[in-house]
Amino acid sequence: MGRKVSKLGYPYFVDLDEEQIILLGIEVGIGDNTLHLIFPIKVKLTKDEPTCSITLHFNFDEGSFNFTSYYKCKDGGWQRTVWTNREVDVEDGKNVIFMDSPTPIEGTFTVLYNNVILPYPQKMEDLMIGY
């Protein structure tokens, strides 16, 4: 609708100490010209690290996206991993995962990405939401 940026987020609750796969569905487009993207996300949280976050940046003009997850290092700094379908300029070039081509679901306008996104579990006080 003419907007280039949208910030939307909500909590999703999972059982602690159980590995769970969540299928994140995103619909992009307008009216009959929409495409459904499905991304598998694997979450495993513990009592010590009960939260995690991922950030999605989607460029509608290019059809490109970046999912980003951060974790706090023991030295107090931050490390991130980026899952993307395009080339990304990252300072050290590390922790960038290029997503494989999606698998189309026959007879639909839906595609499934096979790469699993693994957000980092965090302590509540270390949780970084966006940047």
Stockholm file with secondary structure:
# STOCKHOLM 1.0

chainA/1-131         MGRKVSKLGYPYFVDLDEEQIILLGIEVGIGDNTLHLIFPIKVKLTKDEPTCSITLHFNFDEGSFNFTSYYKCKDGGWQRTVWTNREVDVEDGKNVIFMDSPTPIEGTFTVLYNNVILPYPQKMEDLMIGY
#=GR chainA/1-131 SS CCCSCCCCCCCCCCCTTCCEEEEEEEEEEETTEEEEEEEEEEECCCSSSCBCCCEEEEETTTTEEEEEEEEECTTSCEEEEEEESSCCCCSSCCSEEECCCCEEETTTTEEECCSCBCCCCBCGGGCCCCC
#=GC SS_cons         CCCSCCCCCCCCCCCTTCCEEEEEEEEEEETTEEEEEEEEEEECCCSSSCBCCCEEEEETTTTEEEEEEEEECTTSCEEEEEEESSCCCCSSCCSEEECCCCEEETTTTEEECCSCBCCCCBCGGGCCCCC
//
